[in-house]
Amino acid sequence: MTDPLLRIVDLKTHFQTKGAGLFSEKKVIMAVDGVSFDIARGEVLSLVGESGCGKSTVGRTLTHLEKATSGQAFFEGQDFLSMTPRKFRPLRREIQMIFQDPFASLNPRLKIEQTLGEPLFIHGLCKNWNEARTKIAATLELVGMDPKVMSRHPHEFSGGQRQRIGIARVMILKPKLVIADEAVSALDVSIQAQVLNLIKKLQRDSGVSMLFISHDLGVVRHISDRVAVMLAGKIVEIGDKNQIFEAPQHEYTRKLLDSIPRITIGKEA
């Protein structure tokens, strides 16, 4: 059996908070509390649950935006959770993240050319700006954007366009794993399906593995191979997409299936 691209073993991410009173004891929030799962090469695993269940913290921990309390995370057999920022830096190209808020994730002062080009130089993928612009133009076309927009700033675009630019920033590095954290939830309903179909097409064409984090089972059903359901920091059910949707075993999964609204998916991008 082929080893998975990503293997998570008993991941815990806990936070300490101060109590309300002067002498109140600190409280521990167990945002992620013993999570384990694998992602195969080319697979889309969706992590689903209600707000506050810890699913986004999993993604942020795997990208070193939050510090793990304990556990292990293996990428191509290499445990990267305890790596120093310097040792983790080469993996940043391999493990990329699409954020929920496309405007907040883009530097408003930088032109799109700079936003997409600078990562190429940081990771040694381009020797000069002529080479970079060629790659930027091709990647913008890949996400359905006119290459001419590279001279513009983020505020000049709609939310859907900004998210396409955010996706382009990820895909231009040709990562092996993409973590998409509520990648369509901040968009207008009319735009959600378009961007979701784009993500699905890019994943299918490139073969990149994906951890797709969402609260919406309708979205999850459209894009996933497997689904993991989170509740209060723990995975309560994990399985093949059809198994989860057609024969859910956990009461909480059945509750989600009954209560979460779904978007209508149109023609693929």
N, C-alpha and C positions, 0 to 999 in steps of 0.2 A: 504494500500500500504506500502511495506517495505521501511524504511528509507534508503537513499543511504549511502554507506560507506564514500564517500567524497562529500562535498557540498561546492562549491566556490561561494561567493556572492560579486559582484562588486569589484573584486580584481584590485588594481592599484599598479604598481611599477614604480616609476619615478626616473630619475637620473639627477643630475645637472652637467653640464660641463662648463668649463671656455671658454670664447671667445678667439679669436685669438690675439687680441690686448691687450695692457697693461690695458686699461680702459674699455675693452669690458664687457658687461653685461653677467652674467651667463645664460646659456640656459638650459631649462628643456626638457629632452628626455622622452616622455611618452611611455616607452617600453611596459608596460601592462596598459591598460586604460579602466577599467570597465568590466572585464571579469567575467562571471558567468557560471557555469555548474555543473552537478552532475555526479558521477560515482557510479554505483550500485555494489553490491558484485558480484565478478566473471566476471565483464564486462571489455571490452577493449574499451576505448574511445581514438581515435587518434586525435591529435592536429596537423593540417597541415597548411602550408603556406610557402611563399618564405623566404629567408634569411633576417633577420632583422625585421620580423613581430612581434616578441615578444614571440614566442612559447617556446623557451628555457628558457627565463626569467620566464615564468610561473612555469616551473619545478624547477628552482633554487630557486624561492621564496617559493614554497611549501616545500622544504627541508631545508629552512633557510640559504641557501647559498647567497641569496639576501634578503634585508629587504623590506617588503611591505610598501608602502606609506599609503595605507588604504584598507579597505575591510575586509572580514571574510573568514575563511577556517575552515570547521567543519569536523573532522575525528571521526567517530562513535559518532557524536553529540557534540564533544568537540572542541571549537574554539582554534586552536593552532598557529595562525599567530602571536599573540602578546605575546606568551609564552617566558619566559627567556630561555637561552640555557640550564639551569639546569632543568627546568620543561619540556622542549621539549625532553630531552635526552631519556626517556623511549619510546617515539614515534619513535625514530630513528630506532629501530628494526622493527617496524611495517611499516614504510615508507622508502623504499630503492630506490636507483637510479642506473641505468645502464648508464654509460657515453659514449660519442661518441668516445673518444680516449682511447682505451684499454691500451696503453702503459703509457700515462700520468696519468691514474687513478690507476696504480699499483706502489707501492714503489719499485724502482729498487734494493734496498739494502736488501729487505726481501725475504726469500724463500716463495714459494707458500704455504707451510705449515703454516708459520707465517701469511701471508696475509689472509688466510681463517680461521685460528685458533684464532687469537687475538679477532675478534668480538664475538666469542663464549664466551670467558672469560669476555669480557667487559659487555655483557648482561646476564651473569650468566647462560649460557646454558651448560656449562661443568665444571666438578670438577677437571679434570686432563688432561694431554696431551694424555694419552692412549684413553680416551673417545673422545677427540677432533679429534685425528687422524682417529678414526673409522668413525666419521661424515664427516670429510674431504674427506676420500676415497670414501664414498658413494655418496657424492655430486659431486666429480670429475667424477665419472662414470655416474652420471645423466646427465652431460653436454657433455659426449662423450670423456672424458680424462682418460688416464691411471693413477690410483692412485700413481704410482711410480714417477710422475712428481712433487710431493709435495716437493721434496728435491732440486728442481731447482729454478732458478731466472727468472724474467720476460723477460730479454733480450734473453733468450734461446728459445723463442717461436715465432711463426708467429703471424701476426695481428689477424687472426681468432682464433687461440689458446688462445691468450691473452684475447680476448673478451669472450671466453667461461669461462676462469678463472674469469673474472669480473662478469659474470653472476652467476657463482658458489658462489662467495663471497656474492652476494645478496640473492640467494636462500637458502644458508645454514642457514640463520636466520629465514626462514619461515615467510616472511613479509605478510601483508594483502594487501598492495598497492605497486606496483612497478612503478616508473617513468623511462621510457626508452627514453633517449634524443639522437636522431639520432644514435641509437644503432648499425646500420649496415652501415651507410653512409661512414665511414672511411675505410671500408674493400674493398678488391678487388671484382670486380663484380662476379667472380667465387665463392667467399666465402659468399657473402651476403645472397643468398637464403638459404644456409645451416644453417647459424646462425639465420636467420629469422624463419625458420621452427623449430629450436630448441626452440626459445623463445615462439613460438605459442604452441608447445607441452607442455612445462613446465607450461605455463599459463593454458592451458586446463586441464592438469593432477592435478595441485595444486589448481585450482580455485581462484588464486590470482587476484585481480583487477589490472588494468594497465592503466596508462596514457602514450600512445605511441606517442612520438613527432617525426615528420618527415617532410621533404620537398617533399617526393616522394609518389604520390598518388597510384602508383602501389604497393608499399610496404604496404601502409595504407589499401588498399582494401583487401589484403590477410589476414591481422591480426585483423581487427577492427570489433566491433559490431556497434558502432556509430562513427561519424566523426564530428569534429568541425573545421571550416575553419577560420583562423586568417588573418587579414590584418591591418597593422598599429596599432597594440596593441589592436585591438578589434576582437571579434568573429562576423563574418558577416553571418555565416550560421552554423547550427548544426542540425543533424538528423541521422536517421538510415542509415547505410552504403548503402543500396540499393537505398534509396531516394537520397542521395548525388550523387551517381554515375550515376543513371538512369534518375533522374529528378531534376538536380540542379536548385535552384531558384535564386542564386546571380550571377551576371555577372562575378565576380572574381573567383568564383568556376568553372564556365564554362571555364574560361581562363586557370585555372590550369589543368583541365581535358584535354584540348587541347595541352598544352605545356610541361607538366612534363614527362620526360622519365620514363619508367617502367622497372623493372627487371623481368626476367623470373623465375618463381617459379617452382622448381623441386619437386622431391619426398621428403616427410617430413622426418626430422631427427628422 
